[in-house]
Every structure is written in structure tokens, then in C-alpha cells.
Amino acid sequence: METKVKAGPLARLLDNVNGVLVGKEDVVQRTVITLLARGHLLIEDVPGIGKTLLGLALARSIDAKFRRIQFTNDLLPSDILGIHLYDQKEARFDFRPGPVFANILLADEINRSTPKTQSALLEAMNERQVSLEGRTLPLPDPFLVIATENPVEHAGTFPLPEAQLDRFLMRVQIGYPSAGDELKVLRGGEIEGRLGSLAPVLTTAEVLELQARTAAVHADDAILEYAVAFARATREDPRIRLGLSPRGAQALAAAARAAALLAGRDYCIPDDVKAVAGPVAAHRLMLDGAPFGLARVAEAERLVESVLAKVPAPR
């Protein structure tokens, strides 16, 4: 999908991030849709194509607190959530918050940590809070997890379980730049210089206001029935072992509302659902006899398009 946003705060945000992540307007739009819909983003692609750069550019554009965690097989849940340390002078335990207490958290190579550590993010992603030793601590708002994984290299990795995948609103691939865009990147100098000159164009308060406007976008019953019909069609397709969950159907509706707002509308149309169906649904589907890596992703996306073509859109 690529929507032309002519003016306003969303146009400024898109222009700001596009100025750093050159030639990836479609990916930037999907990232902003994820932010507007209060979701989380999974980037599944090879190293060195700008995954960290995308998170940093977005965080600086909305004046947000950004933290990055490099996931490894010895990472512990406390390395993410935080820990209580005993203060001998005060004779009490003090809580030292972990990096999850940020507006934008980059979980780099999330599939390199053990399932126990991966699951430490489940409550944070779903309920935007952390429960530790009988205390429930709210996370900053807005809160967005951008997780990355390399779909090509499997040695020393732990595949994300379906419950974890279902927490991500969208999955995207950045892909290699075109020759012209790669030349622009080289001419633009070092990444640090481009990021250093990047000024905020929105505040986190304005992002929260945009998220509230997204939730208020009108989705007619016909649009919601269309989303449900697509979800049910994935569950009934013999090529798909596990179809779109009810949470996935909710994510589809939320992403469609965000796509509508990005297009300058306060109501959804069928094209909004079609535009986000692939990034929302493909990573949630479990296929029979699917290949690994990027081939699995491509096969899932083809199935989404195939199923979507069979579901009548409302007029």
C-alpha cells in the first residue's frame, strides 16, 4: 500500500522518517499505521537494511524515549523488565526499571532469545503493563515494540510461537534499496549525521491524540462483516492449518481504521481492509508443509491474496 498524505501532522511525520529511510515509503506508512492503531511491528528481513534506523528515526520524529535490546540466548526476563535491588543504606528494595519502560522498544533479533525470555514481553505488548513481585507497573504511553528477526539464519534461534506472533499487529519486510536509492544513501553521508539533524515534528501528546482519532474512525457494519468474512475464510481454507484468530480480526479492523486516517478520511472503505490484510494476516497463518524463511513469508502472502480475492467486498 502507498497512500498519498498531502498535509498535516501525519504528512510531516512521514516526510521526516522518509528523509532517513530512503526509498521505503511503503514500509514507513505501515510503521505509522502500527503506531496509530496502538499495535506492534515485526520486521522480518536480512541484516543491514535499516531496521534499527527505522526505529530511531520514528522515535526522534515524535520526541519519544527509545531503547534497544540485543536479544541473545543468555538474555534473562529481568534484563528486559527490570529488577529489585536491595539498598543497604535505606534497608529496602528499590526497583530498577528495565529497557521495556520506553515509548519505542527495539527488540533486535528477538528469536535469538529463549522462549522464557520472549514471553516476558507478552504482558507488556498486550496490556501495556509489567507485573513484578506482586506489583503492576504501567508502561509509558504511547508504547510500541519493533521486533526484528533474520528469517534466513536459523542456527541458535528459537522460532516465535503463535501466541507471540499474534501480538504483532503487522509484519513487514524492508528489502534492499534500488540502485538509485542506495546511491542517495551513500551521498547522504553517515547515518549518525542524518539522525543527528533529525528534529521532532510531533510530541508524544500529539501521537496520543492521533491514536484517539484513529479509534474513532467509523467502520460501518458492512466493513466489519467483510473483515470477519475474510478471517473465517482463512480458517476454512484447506491450505491453511491455522487461520486468523479473533485477535487477528480485531487487528485487521484497527489497521484499516489507521489506514483510513492516513488517507485523510474519518471512515473506512473496503480498500482500507484490502491494503492492510497482507501485513496483518500473513505472519499469523500456519501453513501445511510451508517452506522456511522468506519463502514461507512469500507463500503466506500469496495465500492471503488468494483468500481475499474470494471474499466479496461490500459495495
Helices and strands as residue ranges (DSSP letters): H 9-18, H 25-36, E 41-44, H 51-61, E 66-70, H 77-81, E 82-87, E 92-97, E 104-108, G 110-112, H 115-118, G 119-121, H 122-127, E 129-132, E 135-138, E 144-149, H 162-165, E 170-172, H 179-187, H 191-196, H 204-215, H 221-236, E 240-242, H 246-262, H 270-281, G 282-284, E 286-287, H 293-310
